[in-house]
C-alpha cells in the first residue's frame, strides 16, 4: 500500500506497478526506510507574496523598480547605453562589469 509521503521519498519508483525499491508492494503504516528525495520540488509549498523558498530558506525578493526607475535605467545604465552616465566612457561591447574605470562610478 502506498502512503502519502511515498511521492517524496528517494526510493519511490515512479511506477504504476511498484511502490518503491525497498518495499515493492508498499507499507501499511509509517515507513522506517523513508528518506526525503533531495531533488524533490515542493510545488505546493506556500509562501507569502514577495518571498520565495531557496534551499528551504524563506528569502524576500527585491522590490520591483517603479516605472520611472525602469525608464531611467533604460536611458542611463551602461548595460543598455554602453556609456558611463557620469563621464561618457564607452564600455567595450563584450563588457560584463559596469564599474567605470575612468571616474569610478559603480552601477548596480
C-alpha positions as CSV (number, residue, x, y, z in Angstrom):
1,X,0.0,0.0,0.0
2,X,1.3,3.4,-0.9
3,X,1.3,6.1,1.8
4,X,1.1,9.9,1.4
5,X,4.8,10.6,1.7
6,X,5.9,7.9,-0.8
7,X,6.0,10.5,-3.6
8,X,8.7,12.5,-1.8
9,X,10.9,9.5,-0.9
10,X,14.2,8.9,-2.7
11,X,13.3,5.2,-3.0
12,X,10.0,5.9,-4.8
13,X,9.8,4.1,-8.1
14,X,7.5,6.4,-10.1
15,X,6.0,3.2,-11.5
16,X,2.3,2.1,-11.5
17,X,3.5,-1.5,-10.7
18,X,6.0,-0.9,-7.9
19,X,5.7,1.5,-5.0
20,X,9.4,1.7,-4.1
21,X,12.7,-0.1,-4.4
22,X,12.8,-1.1,-0.7
23,X,9.1,-2.1,-0.4
24,X,7.8,-3.1,-3.8
25,X,4.2,-3.5,-2.6
26,X,4.3,-0.6,-0.2
27,X,3.8,-0.4,3.6
28,X,0.8,-0.5,5.8
29,X,1.8,2.2,8.3
30,X,4.7,4.6,8.8
31,X,7.8,3.6,6.7
32,X,11.0,3.3,8.6
33,X,13.0,3.4,5.4
34,X,11.7,6.8,4.3
35,X,14.3,9.2,3.1
36,X,13.4,12.6,1.6
37,X,14.4,12.8,-2.0
38,X,16.9,15.7,-2.1
39,X,15.7,16.7,-5.6
40,X,12.0,16.8,-4.7
41,X,10.4,20.1,-5.5
42,X,7.7,21.3,-3.1
43,X,5.3,22.7,-5.7
44,X,2.6,23.3,-3.3
45,X,4.7,24.9,-0.6
46,X,3.0,28.2,0.4
47,X,5.0,31.4,0.9
48,X,3.9,35.0,1.2
49,X,3.8,37.3,-1.8
50,X,7.2,38.8,-2.5
51,X,9.1,35.8,-1.0
52,X,10.4,32.5,-2.3
53,X,12.0,29.4,-0.8
54,X,15.6,28.8,-1.7
55,X,17.3,25.8,-0.1
56,X,14.5,25.5,2.4
57,X,15.0,29.2,3.5
58,X,12.4,31.9,3.0
59,X,14.0,34.7,1.0
60,X,12.5,38.2,0.4
61,X,12.5,39.1,-3.3
62,X,13.9,42.5,-4.2
63,X,11.3,45.2,-4.8
64,X,10.5,45.7,-8.4
65,X,11.5,49.2,-9.6
66,X,8.7,51.6,-10.4
67,X,8.1,52.7,-14.0
68,X,10.1,55.9,-13.5
69,X,13.1,54.0,-12.2
70,X,12.8,51.4,-15.0
71,X,12.8,54.2,-17.7
72,X,15.8,55.9,-16.0
73,X,17.7,52.6,-16.1
74,X,16.9,52.1,-19.8
75,X,18.0,55.6,-20.6
76,X,21.1,55.8,-18.4
77,X,22.5,52.4,-17.4
78,X,25.6,51.4,-19.4
79,X,24.2,47.9,-19.8
80,X,21.7,49.5,-22.2
81,X,23.6,52.5,-23.4
82,X,27.2,51.3,-23.4
83,X,28.3,54.7,-22.0
84,X,29.0,55.8,-18.4
85,X,26.3,58.3,-17.5
86,X,28.8,60.3,-15.4
87,X,31.9,60.8,-17.6
88,X,30.9,59.4,-21.0
89,X,33.3,56.5,-21.0
90,X,32.4,54.0,-23.7
91,X,32.4,50.4,-22.5
92,X,33.7,47.6,-24.7
93,X,30.9,45.7,-26.5
94,X,31.6,42.5,-24.6
95,X,31.7,44.1,-21.1
96,X,30.1,42.4,-18.2
97,X,31.2,44.8,-15.5
98,X,29.6,48.2,-15.3
99,X,32.0,49.8,-12.9
100,X,33.6,52.8,-14.7
101,X,37.4,52.6,-14.9
102,X,37.6,56.3,-15.7
103,X,35.6,58.0,-13.0
104,X,34.9,55.1,-10.6
105,X,31.1,55.2,-10.9
106,X,29.6,51.9,-9.6
107,X,26.4,50.7,-11.3
108,X,24.1,48.1,-9.8
